[in-house]
Amino acid sequence: MDLIKIAEQAFQNEKAASYPEFKAGDTVTVTYRIKEGDKERLQKFRGVVIQISGMDPFTKTFTVRKMASGVGVERIFPYQSPFIDSIEVNKFGKVRRARIFYLRDLTGKKARIREKVYTAENKEAE
């Protein structure tokens, strides 16, 4: 039993280390692999992180929401998925909550999230 846990932790550390730190309100681009028959391609999904759930690295997931042709599309990604190729943080959002479900009801300019501006002083404080 302990040997299995050691192997899981070794695999988890190398995969999770390649992802940048992000939280709810951040705009991310998730590049993931899609298999169609015998072909494999990469597809990008760019949107706002609505929530991050789960504490254990193997059950941790994050939900990304984007607007596509006026329709809201949400996708839940497992943090340890082998299909995720890369995660890129495009903007750091300034929100006060860990789960921003209120974004689902907003449209237009109200649905925008302010960008967190980093100065040299703010960067040192964090």
C-alpha positions as MATLAB code, in Angstrom:
seq = 'MDLIKIAEQAFQNEKAASYPEFKAGDTVTVTYRIKEGDKERLQKFRGVVIQISGMDPFTKTFTVRKMASGVGVERIFPYQSPFIDSIEVNKFGKVRRARIFYLRDLTGKKARIREKVYTAENKEAE';
ca = [
       0.000    0.000    0.000;
       2.783    2.434    0.854;
       4.611    1.602   -2.372;
       1.568    2.627   -4.420;
       1.335    5.967   -2.609;
       5.024    6.632   -3.193;
       4.650    5.920   -6.906;
       1.572    8.178   -7.152;
       3.370   11.046   -5.438;
       6.396   10.714   -7.706;
       4.202   10.869  -10.821;
       2.066   13.685   -9.421;
       4.988   15.957   -8.569;
       6.513   15.986  -12.048;
       3.199   16.681  -13.837;
       1.897   19.341  -11.438;
       5.209   21.178  -11.395;
       4.835   22.022  -15.081;
       1.542   23.910  -14.538;
       1.588   27.581  -13.508;
      -0.215   28.791  -10.389;
      -3.739   30.017  -11.119;
      -6.944   30.627   -9.191;
     -10.568   31.627   -9.749;
     -10.934   34.727  -11.903;
      -7.808   34.090  -13.948;
      -8.075   33.728  -17.719;
      -6.286   30.581  -18.855;
      -5.690   28.737  -22.098;
      -5.820   24.966  -21.686;
      -4.282   22.986  -24.538;
      -5.537   19.418  -24.545;
      -5.276   16.363  -26.777;
      -8.291   15.081  -28.669;
      -8.340   11.624  -30.221;
     -10.530   11.203  -33.291;
     -10.232    7.651  -34.522;
      -6.528    7.012  -35.051;
      -5.654   10.719  -35.323;
      -4.668   12.952  -32.450;
      -4.737   16.743  -32.409;
      -4.317   19.604  -29.951;
      -7.170   22.007  -29.192;
      -7.081   25.180  -27.115;
      -9.835   26.196  -24.694;
      -9.489   29.760  -23.428;
     -11.735   31.076  -20.694;
     -12.113   32.229  -17.107;
     -11.504   29.815  -14.227;
     -14.788   29.681  -12.297;
     -13.759   27.291   -9.561;
     -11.062   24.925   -8.379;
     -12.370   21.997   -6.380;
     -10.699   19.134   -4.559;
      -7.691   19.132   -2.303;
      -6.040   15.859   -3.228;
      -3.961   16.214   -6.414;
      -5.663   13.177   -7.945;
      -9.207   14.468   -7.382;
      -8.472   18.147   -8.000;
     -10.435   19.707  -10.877;
     -10.916   23.179  -12.285;
     -13.802   24.598  -14.307;
     -13.187   26.974  -17.210;
     -15.978   29.056  -18.768;
     -15.940   30.833  -22.115;
     -18.468   32.480  -24.381;
     -18.857   30.872  -27.806;
     -21.246   32.596  -30.249;
     -23.183   34.160  -27.380;
     -23.582   30.856  -25.544;
     -21.707   30.093  -22.332;
     -19.601   26.935  -22.485;
     -18.085   25.390  -19.375;
     -15.616   22.560  -19.246;
     -14.303   20.704  -16.216;
     -10.677   19.593  -16.422;
      -9.061   17.090  -14.040;
      -5.809   18.593  -12.801;
      -3.881   15.356  -13.368;
      -5.368   14.504  -16.768;
      -2.909   12.936  -19.226;
      -4.798   14.702  -22.043;
      -3.826   18.190  -20.852;
      -0.793   19.266  -22.843;
      -0.240   22.676  -21.246;
      -1.907   25.415  -19.230;
      -1.079   29.055  -19.895;
      -2.254   31.940  -17.718;
      -3.235   34.906  -19.906;
      -4.607   37.326  -17.271;
      -4.736   37.415  -13.504;
      -8.251   38.414  -12.424;
      -9.164   40.417   -9.360;
     -12.068   38.645   -7.636;
     -13.094   38.305   -3.995;
     -14.509   34.805   -4.143;
     -13.116   31.330   -4.722;
     -16.145   30.229   -6.773;
     -17.485   32.859   -9.131;
     -20.746   31.276  -10.238;
     -22.357   34.717  -10.391;
     -20.553   35.137  -13.719;
     -23.079   32.782  -15.314;
     -25.913   35.296  -14.881;
     -23.991   38.334  -16.151;
     -23.780   39.452  -19.781;
     -21.956   42.167  -21.674;
     -19.665   44.565  -19.858;
     -20.868   43.357  -16.459;
     -19.364   39.938  -17.155;
     -15.848   41.329  -17.380;
     -13.370   40.697  -14.595;
     -10.872   43.353  -13.634;
      -7.268   42.463  -14.239;
      -4.953   42.412  -11.255;
      -2.149   44.873  -11.889;
       1.198   43.932  -10.419;
       3.680   46.588   -9.419;
       7.109   45.935   -7.966;
       5.768   46.445   -4.432;
       2.818   44.079   -4.893;
       5.042   41.383   -6.393;
       7.364   41.425   -3.364;
       4.455   41.238   -0.910;
       3.111   37.974   -2.353;
];
